[in-house]
Amino acid sequence: MAKIKVKQVKSSIKRPQNQKRTLAALGLHRIGQVVEHDDSASVLGMINTVKHLVSTEEA
């Protein structure tokens, strides 16, 4: 299965609670932090929820 790197580029301050929880579920806690996940439908859906706060690339 392919991997995808997710990097937080914007703050979660003043964001709705569901977006804050989605970032936490992805394992992101601070700006500039990078995590690697499998390229699954559930992860892609979470990334789509916070696409304005993160950047992605193939690993």
Contacts in CASP RR format, 6 or more apart in sequence:
PFRMAT RR
TARGET T0000
AUTHOR 0000-0000-0000
METHOD contacts of the structure
MODEL  1
MAKIKVKQVKSSIKRPQNQKRTLAALGLHRIGQVVEHDDSASVLGMINTV
KHLVSTEEA
1 38 0 8 1.000
1 39 0 8 1.000
1 40 0 8 1.000
2 38 0 8 1.000
2 39 0 8 1.000
2 58 0 8 1.000
2 59 0 8 1.000
3 36 0 8 1.000
3 37 0 8 1.000
3 38 0 8 1.000
3 39 0 8 1.000
3 58 0 8 1.000
3 59 0 8 1.000
4 36 0 8 1.000
4 37 0 8 1.000
4 38 0 8 1.000
4 39 0 8 1.000
4 43 0 8 1.000
4 44 0 8 1.000
4 47 0 8 1.000
4 56 0 8 1.000
4 57 0 8 1.000
4 58 0 8 1.000
4 59 0 8 1.000
5 34 0 8 1.000
5 35 0 8 1.000
5 36 0 8 1.000
5 56 0 8 1.000
5 57 0 8 1.000
5 58 0 8 1.000
5 59 0 8 1.000
6 26 0 8 1.000
6 28 0 8 1.000
6 34 0 8 1.000
6 35 0 8 1.000
6 36 0 8 1.000
6 37 0 8 1.000
6 47 0 8 1.000
6 54 0 8 1.000
6 55 0 8 1.000
6 56 0 8 1.000
7 32 0 8 1.000
7 33 0 8 1.000
7 34 0 8 1.000
7 54 0 8 1.000
7 55 0 8 1.000
7 56 0 8 1.000
7 57 0 8 1.000
8 23 0 8 1.000
8 28 0 8 1.000
8 30 0 8 1.000
8 31 0 8 1.000
8 32 0 8 1.000
8 33 0 8 1.000
8 53 0 8 1.000
8 54 0 8 1.000
9 31 0 8 1.000
9 32 0 8 1.000
9 53 0 8 1.000
9 54 0 8 1.000
9 55 0 8 1.000
10 31 0 8 1.000
10 52 0 8 1.000
10 53 0 8 1.000
10 54 0 8 1.000
11 31 0 8 1.000
11 53 0 8 1.000
12 19 0 8 1.000
12 20 0 8 1.000
12 23 0 8 1.000
12 53 0 8 1.000
15 53 0 8 1.000
18 49 0 8 1.000
19 49 0 8 1.000
19 50 0 8 1.000
19 53 0 8 1.000
22 46 0 8 1.000
22 49 0 8 1.000
22 50 0 8 1.000
23 29 0 8 1.000
23 50 0 8 1.000
23 53 0 8 1.000
23 54 0 8 1.000
25 46 0 8 1.000
26 35 0 8 1.000
26 37 0 8 1.000
26 43 0 8 1.000
26 46 0 8 1.000
26 47 0 8 1.000
26 50 0 8 1.000
26 54 0 8 1.000
27 33 0 8 1.000
27 35 0 8 1.000
28 35 0 8 1.000
28 54 0 8 1.000
36 59 0 8 1.000
37 43 0 8 1.000
47 54 0 8 1.000
47 56 0 8 1.000
END
